Structures are given as C-alpha cells and as structure tokens.
Amino acid sequence: MKLAVALVSVVAVTVVVGALIHVQTGERLRADVQEEMTTFSNSRADNLDTWLASVKTQTRLTSDHPAVGSGDTGRVRDHLKGLIADDNVPAGVVAVHYYDAANGTIVTSSSDAMVGVSPEEQGAPFARNPPTYDGSDGVYVSAPFEVPVVEFPVVAVVSPVPDRPDKRVVYMVNIAERTRSLTGGIEGGSTVVLDSDGRYLAHPNGSKLLTTHPGGGDNTAVERGVAGNPDSCR
C-alpha cells in the first residue's frame, strides 16, 4: 500500500520559488521542470511509503514478542524501553506504549511520563474511535493529531497483542521530526507534505504543521497529488 493511501493520502507537493520559472521560455523548459519536480515529489512519497511500511512491520513484531505477550508489566516495560534505548525503532518513533483498550489507559511504556495516561481523554483518535483489525496481524495507522501531553504532532501506529484481546502496542511517531528532512527541495525550491485534507505534515516553517494549505483538500495540487500526479505551485 502506498503511503499516499496509508497515511491519509499523503502527497508531496514541491513549491517552486525564486526564478526557476521566471518567464515563459518555451514548452521544453516547462516540460523539463515539470518532469524534474514530478520525479522529485515521487521520490519523497516513496521515501515516506518505505518508512511507514517499516514502522508497521516493527509494530507488529513488537506486539508479537513473547515479553509483550506474557502480560507481565515489568517484562513488557523492559522490552519497550530496550527498543528505544538500543535505537531498534524506525526514525521518528519517540515512544512505544502498551495500551489497555478496555480501561483506556497506557499500562506501561518506554516513556515513564506516558504511564497511566488516557489516550481517549487526550483526544487520540485510536482511543476515541477504536479501529477494527484484519485479524491478529492487523495494523492501524492514525491520521496525524495533536494531544496536550506532548508538544508535537503525532501519528500512532497500533497493533493488537495476540491472545490478549484488549491489549495494544502503540508506536508513537513524532511526524514533525520524521518529515523535517523532507523539506529540502530542488535548487531554488522547498518541499511541503500535505495530507488529503490539505494539512501540512512537513513544511520549512515548523509553525505551519497541521495548519491547512489554502483551499484545503479541494486545492488542485492536493487533488492531483492524491490522484498520483504531483503538482507544482507557483
């Protein structure tokens, strides 16, 4: 599944600035520029797609680990902390939680500050509107969201723990940290990443994260990106 579908139809939109297309200099130049931008945008989308596949795989492997399946809080905690301490998680993953969907709290976590937190009270979509899973191997990827307990936009990747119906492993992704490296562009330009609602998931100006691009999801560039045709914006 392409990231453009899995992560709320994420698309890469290259914003051209400066004099890249300063005056009309012929159809060939415009065609060359469009081809370069399309290739560049596709490479960014492929990069995100590969990364997300890695996060989903790692989440599933963690939920299937014997320590997590044991239900012993101490063993689970030690395993989750080890993942972060040993840097055995994909880029952008800042914490791993063991979540009890029945009582709505994080039982233990790689982050001590998150233990006992109620994701539902915080407004996390995976807790307020619990997803269904395609068997025990199912993995859910949330839309980006914000919660008071952390100071960055979050994507949650969630997997059920086999034979423990109410338990979940949650990979907590700092999407701003993960996408920061994507904001560089071709010479004279920069890259922004939008979801299908037109919200910025990556932007050279960090204050714009999760704000809406003019026109939102109805913007022509967003519609073209969702359709698989990355666009340029003057």
C-alpha positions in Angstrom: 0.0 0.0 0.0 1.4 3.4 -1.0 1.9 5.9 1.8 -0.4 8.2 -0.1 -3.2 5.9 0.9 -2.0 4.6 4.2 -1.2 7.9 5.8 -4.4 9.7 4.9 -3.4 10.0 1.2 -0.2 11.9 2.0 1.2 13.6 -1.1 4.4 15.5 -1.7 4.0 19.0 -3.3 7.1 20.8 -4.4 6.8 24.6 -4.0 8.8 26.5 -6.6 10.2 29.8 -5.5 12.6 32.3 -7.0 13.2 32.5 -10.7 13.0 28.8 -11.6 10.2 29.6 -13.9 10.7 33.4 -14.1 9.4 34.0 -17.6 7.9 31.9 -20.3 10.9 30.4 -22.1 9.2 27.6 -24.1 7.3 24.4 -23.7 10.5 22.3 -23.4 11.7 24.2 -20.3 8.4 23.8 -18.7 8.2 20.2 -19.5 11.7 19.6 -18.2 10.9 21.4 -15.0 7.6 19.5 -14.5 9.4 16.2 -15.1 12.1 17.1 -12.5 9.5 18.1 -10.0 7.3 15.1 -10.5 10.3 12.8 -10.1 11.4 14.6 -7.0 8.0 14.6 -5.5 7.5 10.9 -6.2 10.9 10.1 -4.6 9.7 11.9 -1.4 6.4 10.0 -1.4 8.3 6.7 -2.0 10.6 7.5 0.9 7.6 8.0 3.2 6.0 4.9 2.0 9.0 2.8 2.7 9.4 4.3 6.1 5.8 3.7 7.0 6.0 0.0 5.9 9.0 -0.3 8.3 7.0 1.2 11.2 4.0 -1.1 10.6 6.3 -4.1 10.4 8.1 -3.2 13.6 4.8 -2.5 15.5 3.6 -5.9 14.5 6.8 -7.6 15.6 6.7 -5.9 18.9 3.1 -6.9 19.6 4.0 -10.5 18.8 7.1 -10.6 21.0 7.0 -13.1 23.9 7.7 -10.4 26.5 4.7 -8.4 25.4 2.5 -11.5 25.1 3.4 -12.5 28.6 1.2 -9.8 30.1 3.8 -9.2 32.8 4.1 -5.4 33.1 7.7 -5.5 34.2 8.8 -7.7 31.2 6.7 -5.5 28.8 8.2 -2.3 30.2 11.8 -3.6 30.0 11.3 -4.7 26.4 9.8 -1.4 25.3 12.4 0.6 27.0 15.1 -1.6 25.4 13.7 -0.9 21.9 14.1 2.9 22.4 17.4 2.7 24.3 19.0 0.5 21.7 17.6 2.5 18.8 15.8 -0.5 17.5 12.8 1.5 16.1 12.4 3.4 12.8 13.2 7.0 12.5 10.7 9.3 14.1 9.4 6.8 16.7 9.8 8.5 20.0 8.0 6.1 22.4 6.3 2.7 22.4 3.3 2.1 24.6 1.4 -1.0 26.0 -2.2 0.2 25.9 -5.2 -1.4 27.6 -8.2 -0.6 25.4 -10.6 -1.9 28.0 -9.8 0.6 30.7 -8.4 3.2 28.3 -5.0 3.7 29.8 -1.4 3.2 28.9 -0.3 0.4 31.2 3.4 0.8 30.6 5.6 2.5 28.1 9.2 3.2 27.1 8.4 6.7 28.4 7.7 6.9 32.1 5.8 10.1 31.6 3.1 8.3 29.5 2.3 5.6 32.0 -1.3 6.0 33.2 -2.2 8.5 30.5 -5.7 8.1 29.0 -5.3 8.5 25.2 -9.1 8.9 25.0 -9.1 11.9 27.4 -6.2 13.3 25.4 -8.2 13.1 22.2 -6.2 10.4 20.4 -8.3 9.1 17.5 -7.3 5.4 18.0 -8.9 5.6 21.5 -11.9 7.8 20.8 -12.9 5.8 17.7 -11.2 2.4 18.2 -10.3 0.8 14.9 -11.1 -2.8 13.8 -8.3 -5.1 12.8 -8.0 -7.6 10.0 -7.2 -10.5 12.2 -4.4 -10.6 14.8 -1.9 -9.4 12.2 -3.8 -6.1 11.6 -2.1 -2.8 12.0 -3.8 0.6 12.3 -2.2 3.9 11.2 -3.8 7.1 12.5 -4.2 10.4 10.8 -1.8 13.0 12.3 -3.2 14.5 15.5 -2.2 16.7 18.5 -2.6 15.9 22.2 -1.8 18.1 25.2 0.6 15.6 26.8 3.2 16.1 24.1 4.4 19.2 22.2 4.5 17.8 18.6 2.1 16.3 16.1 1.7 12.6 16.4 1.0 9.6 14.2 0.0 6.5 16.1 0.7 3.0 14.7 -1.3 0.4 16.6 -1.3 -3.4 16.7 -3.3 -5.8 18.8 -1.5 -8.3 21.1 -2.3 -11.9 20.1 -4.4 -13.8 22.6 -4.8 -10.7 24.7 -7.9 -9.1 23.2 -7.8 -5.7 25.0 -4.1 -5.1 24.8 -2.4 -3.0 22.1 1.1 -1.9 21.2 1.2 1.7 20.1 4.2 3.2 18.3 4.2 6.9 18.9 5.7 8.9 15.9 6.8 12.5 16.1 5.7 13.2 12.5 7.4 16.6 12.5 10.8 15.0 13.4 10.3 12.4 10.7 9.4 14.7 7.9 11.8 17.5 8.7 14.4 16.0 6.4 12.0 16.1 3.5 11.5 19.8 3.4 14.6 20.4 1.2 13.9 20.8 -2.4 15.4 21.1 -5.8 17.6 24.2 -6.3 15.6 27.3 -5.6 12.7 25.4 -4.0 11.4 23.6 -1.0 9.1 20.7 -0.3 5.9 20.5 1.8 4.0 17.4 2.5 0.2 17.5 2.7 -2.5 15.0 3.7 -5.7 14.6 1.7 -7.4 17.3 3.8 -4.7 19.8 2.7 -3.0 19.9 6.1 0.8 20.4 6.2 2.7 17.4 7.5 6.0 18.8 6.6 6.9 22.5 6.0 10.1 24.5 6.1 8.3 26.7 8.6 7.5 24.4 11.5 4.8 26.6 12.9 2.6 25.6 9.9 2.5 21.9 10.8 -1.1 20.7 10.8 -2.4 24.0 9.5 -4.3 24.0 6.3 -3.0 24.8 2.9 -5.1 27.4 1.0 -8.1 25.5 -0.4 -7.6 22.5 1.9 -8.4 19.1 0.3 -10.1 20.8 -2.6 -6.9 22.5 -3.7 -6.0 21.5 -7.2 -2.4 20.5 -6.2 -3.8 18.2 -3.4 -6.3 16.6 -5.7 -3.6 15.9 -8.3 -1.3 14.5 -5.7 -3.9 12.2 -4.3 -4.6 11.0 -7.9 -0.9 10.3 -8.3 0.1 13.4 -10.2 2.3 15.5 -8.0 1.9 19.2 -8.9 3.9 22.4 -8.7 2.7 25.6 -7.0 4.0 29.0 -8.1 
